């Protein structure tokens, strides 16, 4: 029972941390149609997209940490677990929308973070700047994530040891008192 509670808390933390990330809507953002005179090519025999120049290769775009800073853990883990699938999706996006590598990666990261919002902004004609990193938002996200992770770790610790969750504030540290007054956050009695 205790390990199930701990697992559920840990599984929800990345999603909770995402609640504190946001994208910025830029009214004057224009699509960057850089000097892409040749788009990535699709090889029907191999069923793969391939860059037609060095400007379209994976090395030309931003790294995996850029995905984490821009859109959070979902695209980060997607790039970590399935780098080839991610690269193929970016190349396909580049060919379809005629954009540069960084713009395609930013759009793909936004899609992986929340496909519904990404599709809504595209269909609605909104211009969203997924490429620029908002430093203030990153700082706020780090602070809130640290707070959420600290509270989550405290909850897991209390679930495993039977200590009252609020004992850290000096309210009580005795399990019996916690159960008697019905003040426990987690019911750890079997």
N, C-alpha and C positions, 0 to 999 in steps of 0.2 A: 504494500500500500504506500509506504513512504517513498519507495523508489519511483512509483508511478506518478506521485505528486511532483517529485523532483524533475522527472522527465518532462511532464507537461509544462512546468514553469520554464525550463530551459528551452523547450521547443517554441514557446511563444515569444521569447525575448527578441529575436530579430524582427518579428512583425511589430512588436510594441515599439521598438526603436525607430521603425520606419514612420511611425505616426508623427515624428518630429522632423521629418524631411519635407521639403517643399520644392516645387519648381517655380521659376519666375516667368511671368508672361511679359514679353517685351513687345511693345507696340510697334517699334520701328525695326524689328529684326527682319532681315531679308534672307532668303535661302542663298547659301553660298554656292554659286555655280562657278567654281574655280576653273582653272585651265584644264578641265577634263576633256581633252579632245578625243580621247578613246575611253570608253567605259570598260569595266571588267567583262570578260568574255565567258560564255557558257559553253562547255565542251559536252555535247550530247552523248558521246561515246563513254566518257568517264563519269558523266552526270555530276559535274563539279564546276563551280565558278573559279576563274583564275584571273589574277590582276594582269592588266596589259602593260603596266609600268611600275616603277619602284614607288611612285606616289600613291599607288593603290594597294601596296602590300601591307601586311599587318604591322611591320616596323614603322610605317609612316604615321600610324594613328597613335593615340595615347595608350598608355599601359593599363594593366588590370586595376591599379590603384586609382586611376582616373575614373574608372567605372564606379568604384566604391565611393569616391568623393562626390560624384555627380548624382548617382541614383541609388546608392545604398547597397545592401547585401545581396539582393536577388541577382542583378546582372554580374556582380563580382563572383558569386559562386557559380553562375552559369558559365562564365569565362574560365573559371578554374577547373570545373568538371568536364565541360564540353568545349574546349577551345576551337576545334575544327568546325563544329556546327555553328558556333558564334561567328567565326570568320566567314563562313559561307553565307550566313544571313546578312552580314554587313556588305559583302561583295554584291549580293543580289539587290540589296537596298540601293547601293551606289549606282548600279546599272539602271534600276527602275526609276529613280528620282533624279539621276544626273547630278549628284552632289559629291563633295570630296570625302575622304576617308573619315576625318574627325566628325563631320556632321552626321555621316551614316552611323558611326559608332554611338554618338550621343542619342540619335533617334532610336537605335536598337536597344540601348540601355534603358531608355524611357519606356519602350515597349515591354521589355522584360520586367521592369518594375511594376507596371500596371497597364496591361493591354487595353483595358476599357477606357481609361482616361486618355491614353495616347490616341486611340482611335477617335474618341470624341473631339479632341482638339484638332485633329487632322480633318475630320468631316465638317467641323464647324468653321473651319477657315482661320482658327486662331494661330497666331505666330508665337510659338513658345521657344524660348532660348534654353535648350537642353545642354548646350555646349559650355557655357560660361559657368564657372564655379563661384557660387556666392559664399565668400569667406565667412561672413557673419552667420549664415545658415549652417555652415559646417561646424563652427565653434559652438553654436547652440545645440546642434545634434550631438556633438561629442559630450557636452555637459549633461544633457538629458539622458543619453545612453549610459553614461557612467552612473548616474543616479538610479536608473532602472535596473542596471546590472547589479548594483550594490544591494538594492532592495530584493531583487530576485535571489541573489546569493544568500542573503540573510534568511529569506523564506525557506530555501532548500536546507540551510543549516538547521533552522528551527524544526523543520519537518523531520529531519534525521535524528536530532538529539532530543526533541520533546520540549525544548525551551520555548518560553513565551516569545512571540515575535516582537512585542513591544518592550521586552526586558532591556534592550539596548538603551532605551530612554529612561530607565530606572523605575518603570512602573511596577514590575515584579519580575522575579527570576525563578520563582518556584512553580513547577508544573501543576502541583496540587491546587495552589491558589488560583492559577489560571483556569483550571477546569471548574473549580467551585464557583467562581464568579462569572463563568461563561464569557471570559474575556480573550480566549485564545483565537488567533486567526486561523490556525490549522488544528483540526481535531486529530491528535496523534495517539489517542488511547485506543487500544485494540479490544 
